[in-house]
Amino acid sequence: MSQAPHSPESGHEGPIKTTKQLAVAVLAAFVVPVLIIVLLVNYVSSNNGGAAGSDALSPQATAQRIMPVGTVEIKVASANTGPRTGEDVFKAQCTNCHTTGMMGAPKLGDAAAWGPRIASGFASLVNSAVKGKNAMPAQSGGDFSEYELSRSVVYMANAGGAKFAEPAAPAGAASAASAP
């Protein structure tokens, strides 16, 4: 009973008897797990479909996610056009809100809505247009000069019952309008 466990007389032998078998066993111990890992990764990555009913991976959804945040527009103003009329400025800038009455804006031609605003005076209306008021953003620094904005204020207020006179053109605008 006191026999050594690895003695040749014990009758127990391992499955590897030669060095060739040992080399194959060591190689298989490394290659088989690597092969299994590669096959699992391939299986997992081949199923790239989204969840049922999801279009998150569609070309349109991808294009939406990588769409540019902003754009740069360069506008070249013609030097000989002169300042725009109040109606032109209204059609270009003010019509979205003042035609529909969006966010409480007084509609063009609505004397009841324009009455209290007209009573505050022309300078107050121009100040509101240039600096913004309530939901209306400031228009200063945009596509139109303060003179053009004041012309649009006259256009809208007069359509609502005011009798404001057309503002006098500033010196720079008058000379640009008269240039050939």
C-alpha positions as CSV (number, residue, x, y, z in Angstrom):
1,M,0.0,0.0,0.0
2,S,2.9,2.3,0.3
3,Q,3.6,2.1,-3.4
4,A,4.5,5.3,-5.3
5,P,1.8,6.6,-7.6
6,H,3.9,6.9,-10.7
7,S,5.9,3.8,-10.6
8,P,6.0,1.7,-13.8
9,E,4.6,-1.2,-11.8
10,S,1.4,0.6,-11.0
11,G,-0.2,-0.1,-14.4
12,H,-1.5,3.5,-14.8
13,E,-0.4,5.3,-18.0
14,G,-1.5,8.6,-19.5
15,P,-3.0,9.0,-23.0
16,I,0.2,10.7,-24.4
17,K,3.0,8.2,-25.0
18,T,5.2,10.0,-27.5
19,T,6.5,13.6,-28.1
20,K,4.5,13.8,-31.3
21,Q,1.3,13.2,-29.3
22,L,2.4,15.8,-26.8
23,A,3.0,18.4,-29.6
24,V,-0.4,17.7,-31.1
25,A,-2.1,18.0,-27.7
26,V,-0.4,21.3,-26.9
27,L,-1.2,22.7,-30.3
28,A,-4.9,21.6,-30.0
29,A,-5.1,23.2,-26.6
30,F,-4.3,26.6,-28.2
31,V,-5.9,26.3,-31.6
32,V,-9.3,24.9,-30.6
33,P,-10.2,27.7,-28.1
34,V,-9.1,30.3,-30.5
35,L,-11.1,28.7,-33.3
36,I,-14.2,28.6,-31.0
37,I,-13.8,32.3,-30.1
38,V,-13.4,33.3,-33.8
39,L,-16.5,31.3,-34.7
40,L,-18.5,32.9,-31.8
41,V,-17.5,36.4,-32.8
42,N,-18.4,35.8,-36.4
43,Y,-21.8,34.4,-35.4
44,V,-22.6,37.4,-33.1
45,S,-21.5,40.0,-35.5
46,S,-23.3,38.5,-38.5
47,N,-26.6,39.1,-36.8
48,N,-26.6,42.9,-37.3
49,G,-30.3,43.4,-37.8
50,G,-32.1,45.8,-35.5
51,A,-34.9,44.9,-33.1
52,A,-38.2,43.9,-34.6
53,G,-40.0,46.9,-35.9
54,S,-37.0,49.1,-35.6
55,D,-35.6,51.2,-38.5
56,A,-32.6,52.5,-36.5
57,L,-30.1,51.0,-39.0
58,S,-31.9,52.0,-42.1
59,P,-30.0,54.3,-44.5
60,Q,-32.5,57.1,-43.9
61,A,-32.1,56.9,-40.1
62,T,-28.3,56.8,-40.4
63,A,-28.3,59.9,-42.7
64,Q,-30.6,61.7,-40.2
65,R,-28.1,61.0,-37.3
66,I,-25.0,62.2,-39.2
67,M,-26.7,65.2,-40.8
68,P,-24.8,68.4,-40.4
69,V,-25.9,70.6,-37.5
70,G,-25.7,73.9,-39.3
71,T,-24.9,75.4,-42.7
72,V,-23.1,78.6,-43.8
73,E,-24.9,80.8,-46.3
74,I,-23.1,83.7,-48.0
75,K,-25.5,86.3,-49.4
76,V,-24.3,88.9,-51.7
77,A,-26.4,92.0,-51.7
78,S,-26.6,94.0,-54.8
79,A,-25.3,97.5,-54.2
80,N,-27.8,99.3,-56.5
81,T,-31.0,97.7,-55.2
82,G,-31.4,100.1,-52.3
83,P,-33.4,99.5,-49.1
84,R,-36.3,97.1,-49.4
85,T,-39.9,98.2,-49.0
86,G,-41.9,97.5,-45.9
87,E,-44.0,95.0,-47.8
88,D,-40.9,93.2,-49.1
89,V,-39.5,92.9,-45.6
90,F,-42.9,91.7,-44.3
91,K,-43.0,89.0,-47.0
92,A,-39.4,87.9,-46.4
93,Q,-39.3,88.0,-42.6
94,C,-42.6,88.7,-40.8
95,T,-45.2,86.8,-42.8
96,N,-44.8,83.5,-41.0
97,C,-46.1,84.8,-37.7
98,H,-48.1,87.9,-38.6
99,T,-50.2,86.2,-41.3
100,T,-51.2,83.2,-39.1
101,G,-51.1,84.9,-35.7
102,M,-48.6,82.3,-34.5
103,M,-47.6,82.6,-30.8
104,G,-49.8,85.6,-30.2
105,A,-48.4,87.8,-33.0
106,P,-51.0,90.3,-34.2
107,K,-52.3,89.4,-37.7
108,L,-51.8,91.8,-40.6
109,G,-54.9,93.9,-40.9
110,D,-56.4,93.0,-37.5
111,A,-57.2,96.5,-36.1
112,A,-58.3,95.1,-32.7
113,A,-55.0,93.3,-32.2
114,W,-52.8,96.2,-33.5
115,G,-54.7,99.0,-31.6
116,P,-52.9,98.7,-28.2
117,R,-49.5,98.3,-30.0
118,I,-50.2,101.4,-32.2
119,A,-51.1,103.3,-29.1
120,S,-47.6,102.6,-27.7
121,G,-46.1,104.6,-30.6
122,F,-44.0,104.1,-33.7
123,A,-40.7,104.2,-31.8
124,S,-41.9,101.5,-29.4
125,L,-42.9,99.2,-32.2
126,V,-39.6,99.7,-34.0
127,N,-37.8,99.0,-30.8
128,S,-39.8,95.7,-30.3
129,A,-39.0,94.7,-33.9
130,V,-35.3,95.4,-33.6
131,K,-34.7,94.0,-30.0
132,G,-37.5,91.4,-29.9
133,K,-40.5,91.2,-27.6
134,N,-42.2,88.2,-26.0
135,A,-42.0,85.3,-28.4
136,M,-40.7,87.5,-31.3
137,P,-37.0,87.2,-31.6
138,A,-34.7,90.2,-32.2
139,Q,-34.5,91.1,-35.9
140,S,-31.4,93.3,-35.5
141,G,-28.3,91.9,-37.2
142,G,-30.3,89.8,-39.6
143,D,-30.9,90.3,-43.2
144,F,-32.5,93.7,-42.8
145,S,-31.3,97.1,-41.6
146,E,-33.1,99.0,-38.9
147,Y,-34.5,101.3,-41.6
148,E,-36.0,98.4,-43.5
149,L,-37.4,97.0,-40.3
150,S,-39.0,100.4,-39.5
151,R,-40.6,100.4,-43.0
152,S,-42.1,96.9,-42.3
153,V,-43.4,98.2,-39.0
154,V,-45.1,101.1,-40.8
155,Y,-46.5,98.6,-43.4
156,M,-48.0,96.3,-40.8
157,A,-49.2,99.0,-38.4
158,N,-50.9,101.0,-41.2
159,A,-52.6,97.8,-42.3
160,G,-54.0,97.5,-38.7
161,G,-55.3,101.1,-38.7
162,A,-52.3,103.3,-37.9
163,K,-51.5,106.4,-39.9
164,F,-47.7,106.3,-39.5
165,A,-45.6,108.1,-42.1
166,E,-42.9,106.3,-44.0
167,P,-39.6,106.9,-42.1
168,A,-37.0,109.0,-43.7
169,A,-34.1,107.1,-45.2
170,P,-30.7,107.4,-43.4
171,A,-28.0,109.3,-45.3
172,G,-26.2,106.0,-46.4
173,A,-29.4,104.4,-47.7
174,A,-30.5,107.5,-49.6
175,S,-27.2,107.7,-51.5
176,A,-27.2,104.0,-52.3
177,A,-30.7,104.2,-53.7
178,S,-29.8,107.1,-55.9
179,A,-26.5,105.5,-57.2
180,P,-26.7,104.2,-60.8
